[in-house]
Each structure stands twice: as C-alpha cells, then as structure tokens.
Amino acid sequence: MKPDRRQAARNRLYQPASVVFNGRQSMFGCSVRNQSETGALLRMTDWITLPATFEIETAGDTESRRVRQCWRRGDDVGVAFLSAQECRPAAPLDLAAFRARRAGRSGV
C-alpha cells in the first residue's frame, strides 16, 4: 500500500465541471471526484492531452480556478490549486533584451 502524500484531507463528491485552456478557446467536460483545500481529482469525459496549467469551471460557480496538473492515470487527473501569486502573468520582456539574450549577448 502506498503512503498518502496529500497535504490536506479530501472530500468525496461528484460535481460536473469543465477544463478550460487555450485562451478559453478549448473546453472539455469532466467531473470533480474529490477535493481539498490544496487540490482535486478530475475524471475526464474524453481522453485529451492537457497543458501543464489550466482552469476548472464547476457547475454553479461564477469564477474558474487555475490549477497545475500533478499526475495522470488514464481518465483521472490529479491537480493542485494555484495561489494568486502563481496565477499572476509574467512581466513583459523587453524586446531588445530578448533579442540580446537570444543572440548570446548580455547587458545590451
């Protein structure tokens, strides 16, 4: 028997939800099978390749939650909820700095 590595106890439930990614252009059905303060277990209705991070919209909620995929076994996907700090967009990169870094120069 494997040791339980969860950080918080999970509550069993069956709640219809949607996985949302690709700038809200891709939505796929799923169900939330259990959930805790730190993460959840999703059961996908179709087998699709998921990005490392995406959003979950549950039925009846007005806001989605950003999550990180931790593991996957067939149709089951374990996710961790991201904090508000982890959800902030990255600072824009200066184009000149990007080109200098790509060319192998620094300080330009």
N, C-alpha and C positions, 0 to 999 in steps of 0.2 A: 504494500500500500504506500503510495506517495505521500509525503508530508504536505499539508495545506500551506501554501505560500501566500495566501491572501492577507492583505493588510487590515481588512475590515470584514465583519460577517456580512454575508449576502442574504437577501430576502428573495424567496422564490416568487415568481409572478409570470403571467403571460400577458404581455401588453403589445399590441400591434405598433409597429414603428416603421420608419424609413431611413435608409442610409443615403446621405446626400453628399455629393462631391463634384468636382469639375466645374466650379463656379456656379453651382446649383443647376447645372445642365443635366446631371446624371442623378437619378433617384431610383432606389431599389427597395422592395419590400423586405421586411424582416420582423422578428418578434424579439422582445426583451424577455429572456427566460429567468434571469436573476439579476439583482442589482444591489450595490452597496454605495457607500459614500465615495469610494475611490474608483469603481469600475462596474462593468456589467458583462453578461454573457448574451450575445446576439445569436439568433438562429436565422440564417439567410433563407429566403424562399427560392432563390436561384443561385447556382454557383457562379460567382463572378470574381475577378481579381479586384481587390480593394487597394486603395492607396494607403500609405503608412498612417496618415491622419485624415479624418473626415468628420462629418456631422451626423448626429442622430436626432431625428424628429419623432417624438412619440405622440400617439393619438391624444388629442385634447390639450397638448401643451402649445403655447404660442411661440416659444423660443426653442431653438435647437441647442444641443450640447456638442462641443468639439471633443473628439476622442482620438486616442492613439491605439492602433492595433497592436496587441501584445503577442497573440498566438492565434493559430487557426487549425482546426481539425475538421475537415470536410465542410459541412454547412455551419458549424459552430465557430464563432469568432469571439475571443476574449479581448475586451477593450478597457483602457484606463481613461478616466475623465481628465482632460487637461485643465490646468489652472488658468485664471485670467491672464497671468503674466505669460504663460506659454502660448496663449492664443493671440497675443499682440503681433501685428505684422512686423516683419523685419524692416529696419531703417533702410530707406532707399540708398542705393550705391551710386556714388558719383561716377559718371561715365568716363571721365579722364582717369580716375583711379582704377576703374575696372579694366580699361584698355592697357594701362601701365602694368597692372598685375598680370594680365593675360600675356603681355609681351615679355614678362620676366623682369621688369624693372620695378623698383620701389622708390617712393619718395617723389614721384613725378606727378 
